[in-house]
Amino acid sequence: MPTCLSDGFKVTAAALEAAITPRTKWLILNSPSNPTGAAYSGDELKALSEVLVRHPHVWTLSDDIYEHLTYGNFVFTTMAQVEPALRDRVLTVNGVSKSYAMTGWRIGYAGGPERLIKELEKLQSQQTSGACSIAQWAAVEALNGPQDYIAKSRSVFKERRDLVVSLLNEADHLKCPVPDGAFYVYPSCADAIGRSTRSGKFLRNDEDFAAALLEEEGAAVVHGAAFGQGPNFRLSYATSTEVLLDACARIQRFCSGLK
């Protein structure tokens, strides 16, 4: 389902209702979201859940991988929490890659109806032979051990988010909303489309924008069309402040040269 900047890159209950057909099997909901950083409040999830209750043939995959990476007064909520009536058809997935910075361990986990989990076990055993015991025990320690790292990490990410949003909104032709979670910003470059770079490259779309930015300034972003949502681009702030300052300066310089 397409979303837009004016909706905060979030699906509304009305849009969900209109999209469901007898052939619909799953709603896949990632909140906070990659690539936009959009996050659904409890009230917003409740509105979506009311639609799903009316369509018992539709299951929900609730991707909560960025559960702990929310900012300000935002309170994380998940679908099975807001509507217990849906628990028999909600699959909640999570992992240690994002909140615990354990990307290389490749450990995720899921909670849902027993019959579904048993089928998932069959699938995983044939595809991967299961996760190694070392990585599993590392994940156990992350989840059950001291959690003070989470608050410190969240604070650093918020500072970087605010910095990047501020710098990108100072750039010509860009509009960058403030995301509620994850570690991405997803600015609109709509005003840059149809312009030419200093070297004369004409920007037809956000893919051209990202390619020219990389070629002319050495700054890498992911164009929005790769996510099915443009004209935008994704920038991750999961790196050092020094790198982000340099990257945003390059983006500002690139945008100032568009004509």
C-alpha positions as CSV (number, residue, x, y, z in Angstrom):
1,M,0.0,0.0,0.0
2,P,1.5,3.4,-0.9
3,T,2.0,6.0,1.8
4,C,3.1,9.6,1.6
5,L,4.9,12.3,3.5
6,S,1.6,14.0,4.5
7,D,0.5,10.8,6.2
8,G,3.8,10.3,8.0
9,F,4.5,7.4,5.7
10,K,1.9,5.3,7.6
11,V,-1.1,3.3,6.3
12,T,-4.4,4.5,7.5
13,A,-7.3,2.3,8.5
14,A,-9.3,3.5,5.5
15,A,-6.5,2.6,3.1
16,L,-6.1,-0.8,4.7
17,E,-9.8,-1.5,4.4
18,A,-9.7,-0.5,0.7
19,A,-6.7,-2.7,0.0
20,I,-8.1,-6.0,1.4
21,T,-9.6,-8.4,-1.0
22,P,-10.7,-12.1,-0.7
23,R,-7.2,-13.0,-1.9
24,T,-5.3,-11.1,0.8
25,K,-3.3,-13.3,3.1
26,W,-1.1,-11.2,5.2
27,L,-0.5,-7.6,6.4
28,I,3.2,-7.1,6.9
29,L,3.8,-4.2,9.3
30,N,7.2,-2.9,10.2
31,S,7.0,-0.3,13.1
32,P,9.3,1.6,13.6
33,S,9.9,1.3,9.9
34,N,12.8,0.8,7.5
35,P,13.2,2.9,5.4
36,T,11.2,5.9,6.7
37,G,11.5,5.6,10.5
38,A,7.8,6.0,10.8
39,A,6.2,4.3,13.9
40,Y,2.6,3.6,14.7
41,S,1.1,4.7,18.0
42,G,-1.2,2.5,20.0
43,D,-4.2,4.4,18.7
44,E,-3.1,4.0,15.1
45,L,-2.5,0.3,15.6
46,K,-5.9,-0.1,17.3
47,A,-7.6,1.5,14.2
48,L,-5.8,-0.9,11.9
49,S,-6.7,-3.9,14.2
50,E,-10.4,-3.0,14.0
51,V,-10.2,-3.4,10.3
52,L,-8.4,-6.7,10.6
53,V,-10.9,-8.1,13.1
54,R,-13.5,-7.6,10.3
55,H,-11.4,-9.7,7.9
56,P,-10.7,-13.1,9.6
57,H,-8.8,-14.5,6.6
58,V,-6.0,-11.9,6.9
59,W,-3.0,-12.6,9.1
60,T,-0.5,-10.0,10.4
61,L,3.2,-10.2,10.5
62,S,4.3,-7.6,13.1
63,D,8.0,-6.8,12.5
64,D,9.2,-5.2,15.8
65,I,13.0,-5.3,15.0
66,Y,13.3,-1.6,16.0
67,E,11.3,-2.0,19.2
68,H,13.8,-0.2,21.4
69,L,14.8,2.5,19.0
70,T,12.1,5.1,19.5
71,Y,12.6,8.7,20.5
72,G,11.0,11.5,22.5
73,N,7.7,10.7,24.1
74,F,6.8,8.0,21.6
75,V,5.7,4.7,23.3
76,F,6.3,1.5,21.4
77,T,3.2,-0.7,20.9
78,T,2.7,-3.9,19.0
79,M,-0.4,-5.4,17.3
80,A,-1.0,-8.4,19.5
81,Q,-0.8,-6.0,22.5
82,V,-3.5,-3.6,21.3
83,E,-6.0,-6.2,20.1
84,P,-5.8,-9.6,21.9
85,A,-8.6,-10.9,19.6
86,L,-6.0,-11.0,16.8
87,R,-3.4,-13.1,18.7
88,D,-4.4,-16.3,16.9
89,R,-3.4,-14.8,13.6
90,V,-0.5,-12.5,14.5
91,L,3.1,-13.5,14.0
92,T,5.4,-11.2,16.0
93,V,9.1,-11.2,14.9
94,N,12.1,-9.5,16.4
95,G,15.8,-9.9,16.8
96,V,19.0,-8.7,18.3
97,S,20.5,-7.1,15.1
98,K,19.3,-3.6,15.6
99,S,18.7,-2.7,19.2
100,Y,21.7,-4.7,20.5
101,A,24.0,-4.0,17.5
102,M,24.5,-7.7,16.9
103,T,23.9,-7.7,13.1
104,G,26.6,-10.3,12.3
105,W,25.1,-12.9,14.7
106,R,22.0,-13.2,12.5
107,I,19.6,-14.1,15.3
108,G,15.9,-13.4,15.2
109,Y,12.9,-14.9,17.0
110,A,9.2,-15.1,16.6
111,G,6.1,-15.5,18.6
112,G,2.7,-16.7,17.3
113,P,0.2,-19.6,17.2
114,E,1.9,-22.9,17.9
115,R,0.8,-24.4,14.6
116,L,2.4,-21.6,12.6
117,I,5.7,-21.7,14.6
118,K,5.9,-25.5,14.0
119,E,5.7,-24.9,10.3
120,L,8.3,-22.1,10.5
121,E,10.6,-24.6,12.3
122,K,10.3,-27.1,9.5
123,L,11.1,-24.4,6.9
124,Q,14.1,-23.1,8.8
125,S,15.5,-26.5,9.4
126,Q,15.6,-27.2,5.7
127,Q,16.9,-23.8,4.7
128,T,19.6,-23.0,7.3
129,S,19.8,-26.1,9.5
130,G,19.2,-23.7,12.4
131,A,21.2,-21.0,14.1
132,C,24.5,-21.9,15.7
133,S,24.5,-22.4,19.5
134,I,27.1,-19.7,20.1
135,A,25.0,-17.0,18.4
136,Q,21.9,-18.2,20.3
137,W,23.6,-18.0,23.7
138,A,25.0,-14.6,22.8
139,A,21.4,-13.5,22.0
140,V,20.2,-14.9,25.4
141,E,22.8,-12.9,27.2
142,A,21.8,-9.7,25.3
143,L,18.1,-10.2,26.1
144,N,18.5,-11.2,29.7
145,G,21.5,-9.3,30.7
146,P,21.9,-5.6,31.7
147,Q,19.8,-3.3,29.6
148,D,21.5,0.0,30.3
149,Y,23.1,-0.1,26.8
150,I,19.7,0.4,25.2
151,A,19.1,3.8,26.9
152,K,22.6,5.0,26.1
153,S,22.3,3.9,22.5
154,R,18.9,5.4,22.1
155,S,20.2,8.8,23.3
156,V,23.1,8.8,20.9
157,F,20.8,7.8,18.0
158,K,18.4,10.6,18.9
159,E,21.2,13.2,18.8
160,R,22.3,11.9,15.4
161,R,18.7,11.9,14.1
162,D,18.2,15.5,15.2
163,L,21.5,16.6,13.6
164,V,20.8,14.9,10.3
165,V,17.2,16.2,10.1
166,S,18.4,19.7,10.8
167,L,21.3,19.6,8.2
168,L,19.2,18.1,5.5
169,N,16.4,20.6,6.0
170,E,19.0,23.3,5.5
171,A,19.9,21.8,2.1
172,D,18.3,23.3,-1.0
173,H,15.4,21.3,-2.6
174,L,15.1,18.8,0.3
175,K,12.4,18.3,2.9
176,C,13.2,15.9,5.7
177,P,10.5,14.8,8.3
178,V,11.5,13.8,11.8
179,P,11.1,10.1,12.2
180,D,9.8,8.5,15.5
181,G,12.1,5.5,15.4
182,A,14.7,3.2,13.8
183,F,17.9,4.9,12.5
184,Y,16.9,6.3,9.1
185,V,15.7,9.5,7.7
186,Y,13.7,9.6,4.4
187,P,13.8,13.1,3.0
188,S,11.8,14.1,-0.1
189,C,13.9,15.2,-3.0
190,A,10.8,16.1,-5.2
191,D,12.0,19.6,-5.7
192,A,15.3,18.4,-7.1
193,I,13.7,16.3,-9.8
194,G,13.8,18.0,-13.2
195,R,16.9,19.9,-12.3
196,S,20.5,19.5,-13.5
197,T,23.7,19.0,-11.6
198,R,26.8,21.2,-11.9
199,S,28.2,18.7,-14.4
200,G,25.1,18.9,-16.5
201,K,23.4,15.6,-15.5
202,F,19.6,15.9,-15.7
203,L,17.7,14.4,-12.7
204,R,14.7,12.5,-13.9
205,N,13.9,10.7,-10.7
206,D,15.3,9.8,-7.2
207,E,17.5,7.1,-8.7
208,D,19.3,9.7,-10.8
209,F,19.6,11.9,-7.7
210,A,21.3,9.1,-5.7
211,A,23.6,8.1,-8.6
212,A,24.7,11.7,-9.3
213,L,25.2,12.4,-5.6
214,L,27.5,9.4,-5.4
215,E,29.4,10.2,-8.5
216,E,29.9,13.9,-7.9
217,E,30.2,14.1,-4.1
218,G,31.0,10.5,-3.0
219,A,28.0,10.4,-0.7
220,A,26.0,7.1,-0.8
221,V,22.2,7.0,-0.1
222,V,19.5,4.6,-1.2
223,H,17.0,6.0,-3.7
224,G,13.3,5.7,-2.7
225,A,12.2,3.8,-5.8
226,A,14.2,0.8,-4.4
227,F,11.6,0.8,-1.6
228,G,8.7,1.5,-3.9
229,Q,8.3,5.0,-2.5
230,G,9.7,8.1,-4.1
231,P,10.9,10.7,-4.9
232,N,12.8,10.2,-1.7
233,F,16.0,8.8,-0.5
234,R,17.1,6.9,2.6
235,L,20.0,7.9,4.8
236,S,21.1,5.8,7.8
237,Y,22.5,7.7,10.8
238,A,23.9,4.5,12.3
239,T,27.4,5.8,12.0
240,S,29.6,8.4,13.7
241,T,28.7,12.0,14.1
242,E,31.9,12.9,12.1
243,V,30.8,10.8,9.2
244,L,27.3,12.2,9.3
245,L,28.6,15.8,9.3
246,D,30.8,15.1,6.3
247,A,28.0,13.3,4.4
248,C,25.4,16.0,5.1
249,A,27.9,18.7,4.0
250,R,28.4,16.8,0.7
251,I,24.6,16.5,0.2
252,Q,24.2,20.3,0.9
253,R,26.9,21.1,-1.6
254,F,25.4,18.8,-4.2
255,C,21.9,20.3,-3.8
256,S,23.2,23.9,-3.8
257,G,24.6,23.2,-7.3
258,L,21.3,22.1,-8.8
259,K,19.7,24.4,-11.3
